[in-house]
Amino acid sequence: MKLKKVMCALLGAAMALSMAGCGNKGTEELVSKDAASSSETTQESEAGKDSGSEQTASGEKVKLTFLRAGTDAGKKEFWDKVIADFEAANPDIEIEYQECSYGDDFETKLNTGFASGTAPDVIDFTLASMGVRVPLGQYAELDEFTTNWDGKDDYMESALNLGTINGKLYGIATQPDVRLLVYNKELFEEAGLDPDSPPTNWDELYEYHKKLVKKEGDNVVQTGLSVPSSGTGQQHYLTIFLLANGEKNLVDEDNNTVLCNSEKTVEAAEFLKKLEDEGTIPWDSSNSDNNPFASGLAAMTYANTTDFATWDGGALAGKIAMAAPLKQEKQATFCGMGFMFMSSETPHKEEAWRFMEYASSADVAWTRYEMMGVPPVRESLKERYIAENPENNAVIYESVACGVGSPKVAYSNAVFNAVNDAMERVAYGVEDPKTALDKAAEEIQKEIDNQ
């Protein structure tokens, strides 16, 4: 109940924001009507559902609204093709495509839709939204559709797990955002390291790191592993290492247990501090352009496939490679994910599922790879995908397979902020890892208690 009260308050604030970023004046008008008479809006919503049922029974086309997060042209081109192909194969369904920029604009558009009974039928959004919108009942459970779905057995287990909360499936994974260990082969050779044998565990990483650090006096002019000293990406680095050390995550989402100061997590933070003490170049991880790896001042870093493609197409072309995820207690890395969600309010669940099933099919997954370079999360595409680029794609697939995402909890932003602040204090020697992470755990626990 506390969670729903908090979300209602946030919803009210979000409604007050400008909808210009989404370009949907009609939504603003509906919100005004809802504020004036919530019961009238509810009646209109129910009437719309009845109308939709009548249209289906009469043989007319069912119209689905599909909302995608992001406004980049490349993805729109992909979705235009997917929708056109789907409509050609399903003449009884029409897809209304909408898109909106990430951030407040998208959240406001969704909040407005759910508040006014005009939420999109299918939503393409990120893992982070699940922790808030599943408890509010806004995303539909998909198990009734996937129980006998042939595609389920073809999905990578890690991708299915990322779309699940408390054993129930809510999101169909489509676009992994995995963190890969990337290294500079040229700098490896200069340090006398085999460019075809990157580190495989913490001990090897530390030894490589030491050999790759260069100093002029006390000033570090080249580092081994690029470890951020501030910014929003610090919690990702800590997550990568705590996962490899055998910890579940920063928080156990199944029982709301804080793990950011567990023994295994503290060990991971201490290892990162050990690397920093050996010699790193400070940088703000809020922007990958700040990464010293990009300018050839770091021999290793963690990055996603987009960063790698950018660097490999620039000054570092032909000099960089990917390494398999490190293994300490187990092999693991961080992996975010884009999903397709079904609105719990849609009156056309069967038709919405047909679109989701098609858009997540193996054929469409391969088209997504060809058009945008997105790694497929289908086991049946593994060999074909690796054959396209054996050196890199094998590493990417392996990394996604052992990838774990951020905790799917309503207070995830509090987790990220607390951990980022703690790791910044550690990086600058203000506090030791245990002290800093204990403080972060206290902050996170307060958020949990207020849910």
N, C-alpha and C positions, 0 to 999 in steps of 0.2 A: 504493500500500500504506500509506503514511504517513497518507493521508487516511482510509482505512478504519479504521486503528488509532485515530485521533483520534475518529472518529465512534462507534466502539464504546465508547470511554471516556465520551463524552458520553451515549451511549445508556444506559449503566449508571447514570449520575448521574440521568438523566431518569426512569428507572424507579423511583427512590427517592422521587420527588415524590408528593404526594397526588393522587389522581384525583378528589377531591370536585368539582372544577370541571366535570368532564365527566359526573359522575353515573353511572359505569360500574363497579360493583363486580366484575362478571364479569371485566373486563380485569385487575384486580388479582390475582384468583385465578389467571388464566392465566399472569401474569408469575411468580408464586411457583412454579408448576409448571415453568416454563421454567428458572428459576434452579436448580431441583433436578435437572432432567434435560433438557438441551437436545435430546438424541437422541430422547427420548420425544415432545417437542413437534413435532419435525420429522416423526416418523412419523404423529402425529395430523393434522398439516397435510396430508400427502400423502394420508391416508385421506379427509380432507374433500374434497380435489380429486376423488378417484375417485368418492365419493358424489355429488358435484355432477354429474359426467358421467352417472352412472346415472340421476339424476333427470331430466336433460335428455332422455335417450334414452327414458325411460318416459312422457314427455309431461307430467310434473308441472311446476308453476311453478318457474321459476328465481328464487331470492331474491338480490337485490343489496343490499348495504349502501352507503348514500350518506352521507358525512360532510361537513358544512358548517362552515366557520370562522365563528363569530359566533353570537350568541343573540338578536339584535333581532327583535321581533315582526313587523315589516313584511316582512322577508326570509323569515321562516318562513311567513307567509301566502302569499307568492309561490310558495315551493317546494312547499307543500301543494297548491296548484292545479296546478303543473307535474306533480307526481308523480301526482295523481289523473287528470289528462288522459292522461298517458302510459300508466298502467296500464289505463285504459279502452280505449285503442287497441292495447295490447299485453297481452292477457289471460294470456299465458304467462310474464310477468315480474312479480314483486312487489318493490317498493322499500322497504327499511327505512331510514327517515330518522333521522339522528342529527345533533346539532349540539353544538358545544363552543366556549367562549370563546377568543378569540385569546390568544397568548402561550404561557407555559409549559404551561398546561393542554392546549392543542391539540397542541403539539409532543410532549408526553408521551404523549398518547393515540395519536398516529401511531406514535411510536417503539415503544410497547408492542405495537401491532397488528402491525407489521412484524417485531418480535422473536419474537412468539408464533405467527405464521402466521394471525393473525386480522385483518389489515389490511382496511379498507373497500375495496370494489371500485371506487368512484368517489369522488373527493375534490375538494371545492370549496375552493380555497386561493389564496394569493397568489403573485405572481411571485418573491418573495424565497426561497421554498422550493425553487425549481428548482436553484439553485446547490449545494445540499447533497444533495437527494434523487435527482437525476438521476445524479450520479457514483456513488451507492450502489446504483443499479439499482432503485430503489423505484418510479419512475414509468415506465410502459410507453411505448415509442416508438409513435406513432400513424400513421406513414406508410403502413403496410399497410392502414389503414382509410380514409385520406384521399386516396390516389392517384387513386381514381375517384369521390371525393365531390364532388357538384355544389356543395355549400356552400363548398368551399375557394376557388373562383373568385369567390365573392360576398363573401368576407371582406376587410376592409381589410388592405392589405399590412403596415402597421405592427403590426396586431394579430397577424397570423401570425408576423411576425418576433420579437415579444416572447415567443412560446411555443416558440421554436426554440433549440436549442443544437447547435453544430457541424453545422448543416445538417439536423438531425433534429427533427421536431415532437413535443413532449411535452405541451403544454398547449393547450386550446381556449379562447380568450379569450372572456370574457362580460361583464366589468365594468371599464371603464376608470376610472382615477383620475388625471385629467389636471390639470396646473397651468396655470391661465388668468391672463392679465394682466387685472386688474380695476381699474376706476378710478371716482372720485367725480366725476360730471358737475357737481355744484354747486360743488365746489372748483375745478374747471377754469374755470368761468365767472367765479368771483371773481378768479381770477388772469389773466383776459383770454385764456384758451385756449378753442379751439373744442371743445365737449363731444362733437361728432360726428367729431372728428379726433384720435384718440389717437396716441401715438408709434408709429412703425413700425420704428425701428432705434435703435442705441445713441446716436447723436448727438442724435436727437430726444428720446430719453428723458432724456438729461442736461440738455438745454435746458429741458424741461418740469419736471424735478426742481428745477432752480435757481429757476424762477419760482414754484414751489409751496412752497418752504421759507420758513417764517416763524420769526423769532427775537425773543426778548425779552432783550436783552443777548447773552450767550453761550448762553442756553438756547433750544433748539429746541422750539417749541410746535406746529409743524406741519411735516410733511415731505412730500416728493414721493413717491418710491418707498419703501415700508416695507421696509428691509433688516434682517433679524434680526442681533443681536449675539451670540447664544448659542443653544443648543438643537439638537434633532435635525433641524430642517429646514434648517439652513445648507447642508448638502451638496446639497439640492434646488435652492436658489438658485444655487449655483455650477454645478451641472449644467445648469440652464436656459441660463446664459450661455456656458458652454464649448461646448454643442451648437450654439448660434447662431453661435459663432465658428469652427465647422468641426471641432471635436474630436469624437472618437467617443464617449467617455465618460470616467469617472474611471479606469477600467481597461479594457483591451482583453480581453474575456473569451475571445476566440478563441485568444490566445497568452499570456495572463497578463502582459501588459506594462502597467506602471504609467503612467498618463497624467495623474495629478492634479497633476504638476509640469511638464507639457509647456509649450511656449511659448504655445500657444493657451489652455491652462487658466490659466496665470499671467496672461495678458492679461485674461481674464474676471475673475479675482480682483482685479486692479488696477482694473478698471472699477468693480466693486462698492465698493472702497475709496474711489474717487474720489467716488462718490455719498455715502458715509458722511462723508467729509471736508467735503462741501458742506453737510451737515446732515441727520442722521437721528435718530430716537428709539429708544434701545436697547430691545430686547424679546427674550424667550425664545421661540423658535419651537417649543418642545416642545408648546405648546398654542396653537391658533389664537385662543383667546379673549384672549390677550395682545397680539395684533396691534393696533397703534394705528389701523389702518384701520377696525377694528370700531367704534371710538369717535369716528370722524370726525377723527382727528389725522393721518391720512396720506391722500394723494390717490390713491395707486396701491399695489397689492400683487399677490402671486401667491397664488392660492387654488384649491381644487377646487370642483366644482359644489355640493357640500353646504354649504360655507362661504358661497358666493354666495347660495344659497337662504335660508340662515339670516339673513344680513345684509339681503337684499332684503325679507325678511318682518318686519324689525324697524324700528329707528330710521332705517335708511338706505333704507327702501322708496322706490322711484321715483327714487333719487339715483344709483344705480350702474349700470355697464354693463361689458361684456366687450370686450376688444380682441384682435385677431388676434396670434398669436405674433410676437415681434420677429424681424427678419432682420438679421444682420450679414453673415457669409459665406453663411449659409443660414437658412431659417426652421425653427425647431425649438423644442421645449419638453420638459419632463419629463412622462412619463405612466406611472404604475404600472398594474397590471392584475390583475384576478381571473381565475382559470382553473378549468377542470374538468380533472382529471388521472385517468388510469386506473392502478390499482395493477398493477405488473408481476406480482404474485402471484395475481391473480384467476383462477379457473378458468373464468370466464364472460366472456371478452373480447368475443365477438360481441354478447352481450346488454348488456354494459357500454357498448359503443360505440353500440348502438341508443339507449340512454338519453342518452348524451352528445350524439349527433347531434340528437335531439329537443330536448333542453334548450338547445342552441345554435342552433336553427333561427331563421329570420327571424320566424316567428309568435311564438315564445316571446320573442325579443329585443324585439319590440314590446310584448308583455305586460309584460316587465320594465321597459320605459320608462314605460308607463302606470301601473303599480303603484308603482314606486320612483324614476322619473325618471332611470334609468340610460341614458346615451347608447348607441344600438346601434352595433355595429361591422360592420354589413352594408352593402355598397354599394347593394343594392337598396332599402334603407330610407332612404337619404340624403335624397332629395327630400321624402319624407313627413315625416321627422324635422324638417327645416328649416322646412317649411310650418307645423308646429305652433307655432313661435316663431322667426320669421325672424331677428330681431335677435341672439338669444343662441345658438340651436342651430347656426347657420351657423358661428359662432366656435368652438363646442365641437367640432363635427365636424372643422373645419380643424385644430384643435389636436391632437386625437387622431390625425389622419392623419399629422402630422409629429412625433408624440411618440416618445420613447425612454425606456425604463425603466432601473432600476438594473442594474449588472452582475450577471449570473447566475453568481456564483462562490461557492464554499464559504466564502470569507473576507470576504464582503460586509460583515459587521458591523464587521470591522477597518477596512475602507475608510471606512465611514460615521463611525466614531468618530475616526479619524485626521484626516479632512477637517473634521469639525465642530470638533474641537479647534484645528486650524490656522486655520480661518476666525474662530474666536473670538479667537485671539491677534492676528489681522490687524485685526479690528473694534476692539479696544481699544488698538491701536498698540504692542503688545508686540513684534511682528515684522512685517517687510514681507512681502508675498504670496509672493515667491520663496523666502525663507528658510523661512517657515512650511510651504509646500507641499513643499519639498524634504525637510523633516523628516517630513512625513506620508508621502511616498513611501518613505522609508527604513523606516518602521514597517510599511507595507503589504508591501514587498518581503520583510521578515522573515517575515511570515505566509505569503507565497507559497512561500518557501524551506522552510518547515516542513510543507507539504502532503505 
